[in-house]
Amino acid sequence: MKKTEFNPGGKNPDIEINKPAGGKFWMQPEFSIWLYIILFLSFFYLWQGFAQVSQEEMPYSEFLAHVENHEVAEATVTDKLISGVLTLNDKKTGKPRHFYTVPLWNNDLAENLEKNGVKYTVRKGNNWLSTFIFSWVLPFALLFFVWQWMLKKMGPGQNFLNIGKNRVHIHAEADLKVTFADVAGAEEAKQELKEIIEFLKEPERIKSLGGRMPKGVLLAGQPGTGKTLMARAVAGEAKVPFFSISGSEFIEMFVGVGAARVRELFVQARGKAPCIIFIDELDAIGGARGIGPAMGGHDEREQTLNQLLTEMDGFDTSTGVVVMAATNRPEILDKALLRAGRFDRQIIVDKPDLGARVAILKLHTKGMKIAPDVDLRVVAQRTPGFVGADLENIANEAAIGAVREKREQITMPDFESAIDRIIAGPEKKHRVLNGPEKNRVAYHESGHTLVAKSLPTAEPVHKVSIIPRGVAALGYTLQLPVTEKFLSTKIELKEQLAILLGGRTAEELIFGDVSSGAQNDLERATEIAHNMVCRLGMSDKLGPLTYGKEQRLMYLGVSGREERNFSEETARLIDEEIKKLVEEGHERAREILTAKRRALDALAAALEKKEVLDGDEVDRVIGEVK
């Protein structure tokens, strides 16, 4: 499926962020009684400390001397303490001196000490319990409650008491309702997995021949192809316990927790054998070691991976424990994981072909009220490259559309609208194009359409629209393949360049100027020309060679950086050949549109009037032009 869009510079002036009055976001705080208790205790504890620091300790004999000299302004007497203020000012601060002293209530002893000129101080006996509580227990209790409150706000389950607890989800045999009947398509992958089921049911068959069952099975494929569903179907068919955990759930902030969880997982699995251990998103812990910020450091992720490698080496296949894993980035996995004896079998779960898409659509629409006019094969033909999750989403969006239109059944227009919504985005009905802009977009899309209809290898035009959709697309031309294709010839790629440049060329012919709407078309045309020259050896000057080595940024799992393995002179020739291919496509589009100017005008007028034309209407408009 090919889609050309009118996208003016990738900008969307209609996206706004709604804020409350005043331009500030505000959230109602949640009431927590524990928070107020903690704050109260903290202030009380600090006040007690400040209260003691603000008073100086005074010997009792000195206090008696101040009393005799009438230098005590006021005093508070308790059974254990006397505190007050002197009439004398402090020499440093100039403020009245505050004091406290412990009295000696034995008058005879006090008189005897005074008579002999002894300066004495009375001390309170230390209360070790109160000192221990206020100096040690209370501060640590405050820290404990604050930490618990913070972890609670971070999310459920974040508690230091269960930080090392394994988060594996164990499904018993009776809980597994998914079988291969619930998995449509991927027949080759299902056939390989059926052997695993036979080994789990009858392990003696392989043992009798002196072999062993595979220790691990790795399901690799793009997101949404059904890897997790297939693993659950294996457990459901084999009727064995299913241990499921995500790779990210092994990793914690404390080093060693992930490795402990791996050990606990395998201990539990051996106790439930025969069973299946399923690790989803294996790349979270199985990435190549020595790559990333740690640069070879022995961090938590590497310890978890090392423990997983050890466990897979250590367990005996005769116990009936099979490790299954799924990833959509197999290229970044550590090589030690993929060697024989660990993940022995690597199964690619590819995108479904036409027949598989029909089967998947039938599966997802089994419980829906479908109108007689719905042809699921046509829907499947309109969705090449879609995975199972996308097809499920289309069926659901069609049902939502039928509800929105208050229909009793889901009709073919509902499916058409759902596909358009997923491919090009939702309609922007509030975005109204002014007259000149609408006319330009109509000619732009008509240029794509007319060039596509004029080239022999081009795929049929299914629909043309100038209704704004998605983030910035003001229109699009949709082509559908007649059959599933896996190869493209040099002639087909050159004609694709002409189709992509047809919209911009139509603007040049009609308006004598170009707009920013061809940005996406130019990017795709340049990419195709670059691949033809540097990857596919389709340049006459440079010959059947590849230039530049694509490198993957292993830690991020994305591609885009290219290692140059050619000279500056070759780089100049590459630029010339890419430019030549694009210019040839532009010239071919110009020739077609110049020769069929009347058809271009008629098609643009019909598109501007109706806004959406299907393939039959396009043929009728072009056929009426003499």
Secondary structure, 3 states (H helix, E strand, C coil): CEEEEEECCCCCCCCCCCCCCCCCCCCCCCCCHHHHHHHHHHHHHHHHHHHHHCCEECCHHHHHHHHHCCCEEEEEECCCCEEEEEEEECCCCCCEEEEEECCCCCHHHHHHHHHCCCCCCCCCCCCHHHHHHHHHHHHHHHHHHHHHHHHHHHCCCCCHHHCCCCCCEEECHHHCCCCHHHCCCCHHHHHHHHHHHHHHHCHHHHHHCCCCCCCEEEEECCCCCCHHHHHHHHHHHHCCCEEEEEHHHHCCCCCCHHHHHHHHHHHHHHHCCCEEEEEECCHHHHECCCCCCCCCCCCHHHHHHHHHHHHHHHCCHHHCEEEEEEECCHHHECHHHHCCCCCCEEEECCCCCHHHHHHHHHHHCCCCCECCCCCHHHHHHCCCCCCHHHHHHHHHHHHHHHHHCCCCCECHHHHHHHHHHHHHCCECCCCCCCHHHHHHHHHHHHHHHHHHHHCCCCCCEEEEECCCECCCECEEEEECCCCCCCCCCHHHHHHHHHHHHHHHHHHHHHHCCCCCCEHHHHHHHHHHHHHHHHCCCCCCCCCCCCCCEEEEECCCCEEEEEECCCCHHHHHHHHHHHHHHHHHHHHHHHHHHHHCHHHHHHHHHHHHHHCEEEHHHHHHHHHHCC
